Amino acid sequence: MLAVIKTGGKQYLVSPGDKIKVAKLGKKDGAEVTFSEVLLLQKGNSLEIGTPKVQGAKVVAKVLRQGRAKKVIVFKYKPKTRYKKKKGHRQPYTEVEILEIRK
């Protein structure tokens, strides 16, 4: 069983047992999260494509942990003007484990 879910402005292809990192959710570790924006659902040989969402489909996941991604360096430079700026950014994320896909 496969599903494509949308969360945090991105789309993820998931199946039960998968562990994925999504944009930070305001949930505690061990809490259950339900993703109701299911764009595609595959069950056996049948494929159901939503317009834009599959009606009645939900994906249930468990929050494993909160974290921050590796640092990305943002460096701005302009030649001949002695202008340079260096800045770092670490994007927060939530790691979830997909428990089941409901229809």
C-alpha positions as CSV (number, residue, x, y, z in Angstrom):
1,M,0.0,0.0,0.0
2,L,1.4,3.4,-1.0
3,A,0.2,7.0,-0.6
4,V,1.4,10.4,-1.6
5,I,0.8,12.9,1.2
6,K,1.3,16.7,1.3
7,T,2.6,18.5,4.4
8,G,4.6,21.6,4.8
9,G,4.3,22.5,1.1
10,K,6.1,19.3,0.0
11,Q,4.9,15.9,-1.2
12,Y,6.1,12.6,0.2
13,L,5.6,9.0,-1.1
14,V,5.0,6.8,1.9
15,S,4.1,3.3,2.9
16,P,3.5,1.7,6.4
17,G,6.8,1.4,8.3
18,D,8.6,4.3,6.5
19,K,10.4,6.9,8.5
20,I,10.4,10.4,7.0
21,K,11.5,13.9,8.0
22,V,8.9,16.6,7.4
23,A,8.7,20.3,8.2
24,K,8.4,20.9,11.9
25,L,5.1,20.0,13.4
26,G,4.0,21.3,16.8
27,K,3.6,17.9,18.4
28,K,5.5,16.1,21.3
29,D,7.5,13.0,20.9
30,G,5.3,9.9,20.8
31,A,2.2,11.7,19.7
32,E,0.1,10.6,16.8
33,V,-0.3,12.7,13.7
34,T,-3.0,12.4,11.0
35,F,-2.2,13.6,7.5
36,S,-5.5,14.1,5.7
37,E,-4.1,15.6,2.5
38,V,-3.7,12.4,0.5
39,L,-3.1,13.1,-3.2
40,L,-2.7,9.5,-4.4
41,L,-3.5,6.1,-3.0
42,Q,-2.4,2.7,-4.3
43,K,-4.0,-0.5,-2.8
44,G,-3.0,-3.7,-4.5
45,N,-3.4,-3.1,-8.3
46,S,-5.9,-0.3,-7.9
47,L,-4.7,3.3,-8.2
48,E,-6.8,6.2,-7.0
49,I,-5.7,9.7,-7.9
50,G,-7.3,12.6,-6.0
51,T,-8.8,15.7,-7.5
52,P,-7.0,17.3,-5.6
53,K,-7.4,15.0,-2.6
54,V,-8.6,11.4,-2.2
55,Q,-11.9,11.5,-0.3
56,G,-11.9,9.7,3.0
57,A,-8.2,8.7,2.9
58,K,-5.9,9.4,5.9
59,V,-2.3,8.5,6.8
60,V,-1.6,8.0,10.5
61,A,1.9,8.5,11.8
62,K,3.8,8.6,15.1
63,V,6.2,11.4,16.0
64,L,9.7,10.0,16.7
65,R,11.7,13.1,17.4
66,Q,12.3,16.8,16.7
67,G,15.6,17.9,15.2
68,R,17.5,20.3,13.1
69,A,19.1,19.6,9.7
70,K,22.7,20.2,8.9
71,K,23.9,23.8,8.6
72,V,23.6,25.5,5.3
73,I,26.0,28.4,4.7
74,V,24.6,31.5,3.1
75,F,27.4,33.7,1.7
76,K,26.9,37.0,0.0
77,Y,29.7,38.7,-1.8
78,K,30.0,41.8,-4.1
79,P,33.4,42.3,-5.8
80,K,35.3,45.7,-5.6
81,T,33.1,47.0,-2.8
82,R,34.5,45.1,0.2
83,Y,31.0,43.7,0.9
84,K,30.7,40.1,2.2
85,K,28.3,38.5,4.6
86,K,28.3,35.0,6.0
87,K,25.3,33.5,7.7
88,G,24.3,29.9,8.6
89,H,20.8,28.3,8.8
90,R,19.6,25.0,10.3
91,Q,16.1,24.0,9.3
92,P,14.0,22.4,12.0
93,Y,12.2,19.1,11.2
94,T,10.1,16.4,12.7
95,E,10.9,12.8,12.1
96,V,7.7,10.6,11.9
97,E,7.1,6.9,11.3
98,I,4.1,5.9,9.1
99,L,1.8,3.5,11.0
100,E,-1.1,2.9,8.7
101,I,-2.9,4.2,5.6
102,R,-6.7,4.4,6.0
103,K,-9.4,4.6,3.4
